[in-house]
Amino acid sequence: MLRVSSLAESTSTFLSNTFAIKSALHCTIMGDATNICNEEQSPTAKPRSASLQEAHSVAPVPAHQDSSSTDPDFSLPICFRTVSIQVAESQHSGKLEHDVTQSSGKLKDDVVNFFEQLTFHNVSVEKLYGTLDTSAERGLDHLAVARNIQRDGYNTIARAKPKYIWKLLGHIFGGFCSILWVGVIVFFLCWRPLSNPPSPTNLALAILLIIVNLIHAAFSTFQDWSTSRIMNSILDLLPSECIVIREGKTMKISASELAVGDIVRLHVGNKVPADIRLIETSSDVRFDRAVLTGESEEIEGNVDSFGETFLEAPNIALMGTHVTNGHAKGVVILTGSRTVMGRISTLTTTTKIKPTLIQQEITRFVRIIIFFTVILALSILIVWLAWLHRDHFAFMSLVSMLNNVMGSTIAFIPVGMPIAVTLTLSLIARRMKAVSVLPKSLSTVETLGCVTVICSDKTGTLTQNKMAVVSVGFVDAMFSAEQFRDMFPDDLAGERAALRCLHHAAVLCNGATFDGETATLPLEDRGINGDATDGAILRFVEAFGDAPAVRAAHTETFQIPFNSRHKWMLSMYSSSSQDSKELAESQIFVKGAPDVLIPNCISYFSSVTNDVQPFNSAARAKLVATQEKWSRLGRRVILLCMRHYTPRATFGSNDFSTEITKSGVEGLIIIGLLGLMDPPRPESANTVSECRRAGVRFFMVTGDFGLTAAAIARQIGIITSRAEPDSFEEMIQRMNRMPSGPLPSCRDPANRIQKSLVLEGKDLVNLTESHWDIVTRYDEIVFARTTPEQKLSIVTAFQNRDNVVAVTGDGVNDAPALKAADVGIAVVSGSDVAIEASDLVLMGKFDSIIDGIRLGRLVFQNLQKVIAYLLPSGSWSEAWPVILNVYLGVPLPLSPFLMAIICCFTDLAPCLSLIMEKEEFDLLTLPPRDHRKDHLINLKIYTQAYLFIGMMETITSHAMFFLYMWKYAGIPAHALFLAFEKYSDGFYGHTQDELNHFNAVGQGVCFVTIVILQWGNILCVRNKRLSILQADPILTQRNPWIFVGAIIAFLIAVFVTEVPAMQTLFGTASVPVEFWVIPLPLAFGILFMDEVRKLLVRMFPMGPLAKMAW
């Protein structure tokens, strides 16, 4: 009882509350959980066939518990509920309907009872085999697999259906729409009771804003659905495979094809594909259950249970957790939605998502716009209360003032901005998918463009992960792989025992196996289950000698798999039975990094004398020289050792594991060396070069030997200097020569050390913060012999020094760094853990990361263009009519209705066409964006949008208004200034109706002028630097959508001003033909002025105009 209580308290993220546990997991109570236990404990157990039927009988899921949807009731603490669970026990017993009534007073006891009812962990392995009709050696046959999958379904967890109704309501009443609803209320009030008689125009404005809200919300919801489809299609491409034993063959299958009773092999880096009862484990197997419990501490795996609950049992591997160390074998007991992860995933509520860089920029932009909006609205209100209401009441009534306030407020709202952001990100996600870069979330898309440092793993990332043994060595001899194979068959009479001993060690100390389905294929074509190093050695030793006979003659009794911390693997063999209390002398083979194992060696096997010789200083010098020689050629060097040892502890005990881990790698006899070559990917060198051109430093972070890593780094261009890289000691000397005081940011290339540096794990241990200040300034760095913890510290050190860090990797040892990085990039062929921890997955060539960086920068560029397009007509050109009206008494040049039309309709289509823009120049020539300084909206864009384009549009549109009033009404411009209430019946001989008509037409003229001038603006902002002659949208066909957007805006303008119904409702009027034509050359005039500006920027790139250019 106490154990369960403590578990519930420590796993708050796994079980959101006690009620959710009960609701989520009670429904997974299967016949096998109780019947197996009863069979185990009851003397009157049922026959196996009956138990088997019971073991897989599950309750049909009620309608409200559909696996593809989430019942909202399950996520709430409910005091009383009745759940009806039907359990089909067997063909003979029929169906039993069991009603479980919950009460608030018994909830905690119910949770305890549930954990007690899941008893897979307490059943003996033999009984489990019998119940599930399987065995550790053969597994299931294909008929049993098909039968179990047909009964239980595929091993998948259905994604919860998004609640688009709630999303729709959120879009209707949230964000910018909330401000529009304020406008709806105000316009309704202006309709009645503030207007007498009621004003139909204000009623129509209120209805219009409601329609705008609904259209915006519907479009945003549709875009959510579309984006969800894109991301789901991307996530569906991510691999999920596992290794199983079926009909005695080891094979790799999709995790979705697992069935209850399958025998699964788990290796370090795997994600557990189902709920599994462990039947065999290595002594060091560990599981990371943080995805379920939120606890970072790893859980040790074991084949035994000691009375724990199902969730606490060390012999249960839960679906979705990760194997962080060792290996194990287990039998599948629960699949799909019946697993613990499956039940929890269908009931979890949405988690709070941290705002991304681009979301932070959008929020900042919105706050700035709202600030200006509030300032303008308050100024109008204050001026009206303090002056106009007292001195010019007839000029501006309360309704007119509210119309002005809401008109300017709506004008400031960039309605198209949220839509443009989502469309841009989803569009770029599609483009990334097309170049085999799969973003797991839209947030990653733009962040990739900000990356300043890439820390890349070597093996499998920069190299092809196609290792091959190319050289074989002993302390006193060296051979190529071909020479070794040619010499080996001659050893028929027992001569050259060293060669045979090395072959035996390479066969027996190996964690790789051939895939059973490809066993009949030629050796080079067979699939391998295991890491690349073991796989290469396996292919090598299988090509000569009798490897199967060697394996058959030896029985492995204990194994410690290779991991990135201790950097060696140990296999123990004995002729004694495993059931004996004490083991006789055993033979131990150890394989690992030479620099780690050499200090533990006391002798070596001579290939010259074929006997064991003392490992003295001369022999050590020879061996180290061979290692360094091969390493400088870029080869991975593996040392093979052995020893004979008689354990003192009881086999299988914890003391036994501790003893072998410590004593098994002491007093070793060196057998020989293997040199493996993993050729770099053909595209790696170009990738490194292009990253450098993009202003991104590219570093290698590997667990390999320093000389090997440096050699590969030279081959692919990470190290470009011919001089020897700095060492730890030379870095310290350089630091001592540095001036005292704070150092400038290393984001600036001028502040970096133009030198290369190679550091190993032993050096990283000694680094202080002052040392890191110097290390992070190097242009070229190779980190070798690093542990996962050190990789994580490297990422953190660069992040703490103003860098945006991307990490690429494929192994479980890369996972912590991938998770901590700003952008984690996994290779599709990598481990499940690495893919799970990453933000991006490279499905194709490694150089596709360059396309990702380019597209990430394009996102930001296009969004800036959208803003630069929206600001001149929106918050600038539409603010000035209100300012002239309120402060200078000019009849309102642009009505609130027309302001709303520009903001919500005519500007929307053209601005969305800008997201289709391609890069106007090579974006890799730009430095990475500094997200702390380079904002989406900045002073340069304000200058361009307000003081340059915006001022030309404002002056031109108002000039057209005054031109119309002078030409058709005979009222000069100066007479309209300070007119206030004089603009009424008798003004310049016109009646009030005539003046109202002139004002309505003049407002239409101003409106049409702004719409057409925006055509020139869109041609300006689509290129920041290039002339339109260099990026012709017609001939180059870079973006024909801008013409579609312009035509849509024009048609809306015609509809608003020329349709009689619109004129009656909103007080618009037909615009004379000449005022549709005159703005066209004026729009080209704006384009011409911007072309002159761009020309001067290109001619004088260091001039003041260039420094102001956006």
MIVEXZA-134162 format. One record per residue (C-alpha): x, y, z. Coordinates in steps of 0.5 Angstrom, whole numbers, plus 500, padded with zeros to 3 digits. Layout:
<rs>
XYZ ...
</rs>
This chain:
<rs>
500500500 506505502 510503496 504505491 502511495 510513494 510512487 503516486 507522489 513521485 510520478 506526478 507527470 505520469 499520473 496527473 491525479 489519482 482519479 485519472 489513474 483510476 479512470 485511465 487504467 482500470 479499463 485495461 484490467 484484462 483476464 490475463 492479469 488476474 487469471 495468470 495470477 490465480 493459475 499461479 496461486 490456485 491448486 485448481 487452475 484451469 486448463 491452459 487453453 481456457 487460461 489462454 482465452 482468458 488472457 487475451 479477452 479484453 473489454 469492448 471499448 464503449 463509445 465514449 472511450 473510443 481510442 481515437 478520441 479523448 473523453 474530457 470527463 476522464 481528465 477531471 476529478 469526479 467524485 462518483 462514477 459507474 463504469 461497466 466493463 464487459 470481460 469475455 472470459 472464454 468460449 464456455 463461460 460467455 460474457 460477464 458484465 461487471 459493474 464497478 461503483 466508485 466513491 470518493 471515500 474509496 478512490 485511493 484504495 481503488 488505485 492500490 487495488 488496480 496495481 495489485 491486479 496487474 500481476 504479469 511481473 509476479 508470474 513465473 516465466 514458464 507459466 507465462 510461456 505456457 499461457 501465451 503459447 510462446 518460448 524464448 527460443 522460437 517465439 511465436 509462429 506466423 499463424 499465432 501472430 496473425 491471430 493475436 493481431 486480429 484479436 488485439 489490433 495493431 500495436 499502435 496508439 491512436 492519436 486523439 482527435 483535435 477538438 476543432 470546435 474548441 479551437 474554432 471558439 478560441 480563434 473567434 474570441 481570442 487574439 486579435 478577434 477579441 479587439 474586433 469584438 470590442 468594435 462589434 459592441 461599440 458599433 452596436 451601441 452606436 447603432 442604438 441607443 447612442 444614435 437617434 434615429 438608429 444608424 444602419 451604417 453602424 449596425 452594418 459595421 457591427 455585422 461586418 466585423 462579426 463576419 470578419 471574425 467568423 471568416 478569420 476563425 474559420 480560416 485559422 481553424 482550417 489552417 490548424 487542421 491542414 498544419 496538423 495533417 502536414 505534421 502527422 504525415 511527417 511524423 508518420 515517416 519516422 521509423 519505428 522498428 524492433 527486433 523479434 524472434 519468430 519461428 526461431 529466426 531473429 528478424 527486424 519488423 515494424 513495431 506496429 506489427 508486434 503481437 502479444 507473446 512476441 519475443 523482443 530483443 532490446 538494445 541500448 538506444 532502443 525505445 521499448 515498443 510495447 509493455 514487456 516482461 523481461 526474461 533475460 537481461 544484461 547486468 547493466 541494463 537500464 531504462 529511462 522512464 522519464 517520459 512516464 514518470 518525469 523522474 530523470 533517474 534511470 531504472 535498473 532492469 531485472 528478470 525477477 520481481 520482489 513484490 513491487 507493483 506492476 509499475 515499479 517492477 524491475 522486470 517490466 519494460 513499459 512502452 515508450 521508455 528507453 533503453 539507456 544501457 545494456 540489453 535485454 530480452 522479453 515477452 510482449 504482454 500488452 500492446 497498443 492502447 492496452 499498454 500503460 502508455 496507451 491508456 495514459 496517452 488517450 487521457 492526457 490533456 494538452 501540455 503547456 508549450 514554451 513560446 518559440 523564437 518566432 512566436 516571441 517575435 510575433 508577440 513583441 510585434 503585437 504589443 508594439 502595435 497595441 501600444 500605438 493603438 492605445 496611444 492613438 485611441 486615448 489621444 482621440 478620447 482625451 482631445 474630444 473630452 477636453 476640447 472638441 466636446 466643449 468647443 466643437 460639439 456639432 462637429 464631432 458627436 459621441 458616436 463620431 468620436 467612437 467611430 474614429 476610435 474604433 476605426 483607428 483601432 481596427 486599422 492598426 490590427 494586422 489581421 493577416 499577420 497570424 494567418 501569414 505566420 501559420 501559412 509561412 511555417 507550414 509552407 516551409 515545413 512542406 519544403 523541408 519535407 521535400 528536401 528530406 528534412 522532417 521537422 517534428 514541430 513548426 517551431 523548429 523551422 525558423 529556429 534553424 535559421 538562427 543557429 550559430 554553432 553545430 556540434 556533430 557526432 562523427 560515426 553515422 552522422 559525418 561518416 557513412 556508418 558502414 564500417 569495415 575492418 581494414 587492418 589487423 595488428 598484434 604487438 609485434 606484427 601488423 597485417 592488412 585485413 586481406 593478408 590476415 584472411 589469406 594467412 588464416 587458412 594456412 594455420 592447420 596444424 595449430 601454428 600461429 595460435 595468435 591469429 586463431 586466438 584473435 579470431 576467437 575473441 572477435 567472434 565471441 566478444 561481439 554484440 551483433 547478430 545477422 538478421 534471420 530473414 537475410 541469413 541465406 544472402 551473400 555475406 555482404 548483403 546480410 542485414 545486421 542487428 547491432 551497432 556498426 562496429 560490432 557489425 563490421 567485426 562480425 562480417 570480417 570474422 564470418 568470412 574465414 575460419 569456422 565462426 559458427 563452430 566457435 560459437 557452438 563450442 562456447 557458452 556465454 555466461 555473462 556479458 557487459 555490453 559496450 557503452 559510451 561511459 566505460 568504452 569496453 565490452 566484456 563477454 564471459 564464457 564457462 563450461 560450468 552450469 549456470 545453476 551451480 553455486 560456484 563457477 569454475 575458471 572462466 574465460 573472459 574476452 574484453 574489447 574496447 578503446 586501447 587508451 582505456 584498456 592498455 593501463 589494465 594489461 600485464 602481458 600480450 600474445 606474441 604473433 611471432 613466438 605464439 605465446 604470452 610475453 610480458 607487456 613491458 615498456 618496449 611492447 607498450 611503445 610498439 602498441 601505442 605507435 600502431 594505434 597512433 599510426 592507424 588513428 592518424 589515417 582516420 581508423 577506429 582502433 579496437 583492442 582485443 584482450 582476454 584473461 582467465 578468472 574464477 569468480 568468488 561471488 554467487 552467479 547471478 547475484 549483484 555481488 557477482 556483477 560488481 565483481 566481474 565489472 571490476 576484476 574482469 578488466 584487470 590483469 588482461 592479456 592483449 590479443 591484438 588490434 583491429 583497425 576499422 574504417 568508416 568512410 566520411 559521407 560524400 556530402 560531409 565536406 560540402 556540408 561543413 563548407 556551406 555551414 561556414 559560408 553561412 556563418 555557422 561554426 561546425 564542430 565535431 563531438 565524438 566518443 572516438 580517439 582524438 587522433 582518429 577524430 582529428 584525421 576525419 575532421 581534416 578529411 571533411 574540412 572541420 580542421 582546415 589549418 595545416 598546423 597542428 591543432 592546439 591542445 589543452 596545454 596550448 589553450 591554457 597558454 593562450 588564455 594566459 596571454 589574453 588581456 584581463 577583463 570581460 571578453 567581447 561576444 564570440 558571435 562576431 568572427 573578429 573576436 574569435 581565435 582563428 585556430 583549431 583545437 582538439 580536446 579529449 574527455 579528460 581535458 573537459 573534466 578540468 575546464 573552468 568557466 574561464 577556460 570555456 570562455 577561451 574554448 568557445 572562441 576557437 573557429 575549429 574544434 574537435 571534442 574527442 573521447 566525450 561521454 554523454 554528460 560531457 556532450 551536454 556540458 559542451 552544448 550548455 557552455 556554448 548556449 551560455 555564451 550567446 550561441 544558438 546551438 544545433 546538435 546532430 547525432 544518431 546514438 543514445 549517447 547523443 540524446 542528452 545533447 540533442 534534447 538540450 540543444 536549441 535544435 536537435 537533428 537526428 539521422 533517420 538511421 540512428 537510434 530510437 532514443 536519438 530520434 525521440 530527443 530530436 527536433 528535426 530528422 534527416 531522412 536523406 543526405 546529410 547536406 539537406 541540413 543546409 537546405 534547412 538553414 536556408 529555409 529557416 532564414 527564408 521564414 524570417 525574411 518573408 514575415 518581415 516582408 509581410 509586415 513591411 507591406 501591412 504597415 504603410 496602408 494599415 497603421 500609418 496611412 489610415 491613422 492620418 485621416 483620423 489625426 486630420 479629422 480630430 486635430 485639424 477639423 478636416 472632414 474625415 478623408 477615410 471612413 471607419 468602414 473603409 479602414 476596416 476593409 483595407 485592414 481585413 480584406 484588401 491587404 489580406 490576399 496580397 500579404 499572403 502572396 508574399 509568403 510564397 516568395 523565394 529567396 532573392 539572394 543566397 541567404 547563406 551569405 548572411 550571418 545567423 540572426 541574433 534573436 536578442 537583437 535582430 527582431 522581426 520588427 525593428 527601427 529599419 522596418 519602421 523607417 521603411 514602412 512609415 517614413 518612406 513608403 508610408 509617407 508617400 502613400 499618405 501624402 498621395 492618398 490625401 492629395 487625391 482626396 483634396 484633388 477630388 474635393 477641389 475639382 468636383 466640389 470646388 472646395 480648395 484644400 486650405 478651406 477644409 483645414 480647421 473647418 470643423 462644424 463649418 463643413 455643414 449646410 451652406 459651406 461653399 454654397 452646398 447643401 448638407 446632403 451634397 457635402 455628405 456626398 462629396 465626402 463619401 466620394 472623396 473617402 472612396 477616392 482615398 480608399 481606392 488610391 491606397 489600394 492601388 498604391 499598395 500594388 507598388 508597395 508589394 513590388 517594393 517589399 518583395 525584394 530587399 536589395 535586388 532591383 525588380 529588373 533582377 527579380 522580375 516577377 513575370 519573366 522569372 516567375 518567382 512569385 506570380 501569386 502577387 498578381 493574384 493577390 493584387 487582382 483580389 484586392 482590386 475586385 474587393 475595392 470595386 465591390 465596396 465602392 460600386 455596388 449600390 447595396 454597399 453604398 446604401 449600407 455603409 455610406 460609400 459612393 462610386 468613384 469617378 473613373 479618372 481616380 481609378 486611373 491616376 493612382 496607377 502611375 503614382 504606384 509606379 512612382 513609389 516603386 521607382 523611388 524604392 528602386 532608386 533607394 535600392 540602387 544607392 544601397 547597392 552602389 554605396 554598401 557602406 553609406 548611411 542609406 545602406 545602414 538604414 536599409 531594412 
</rs>
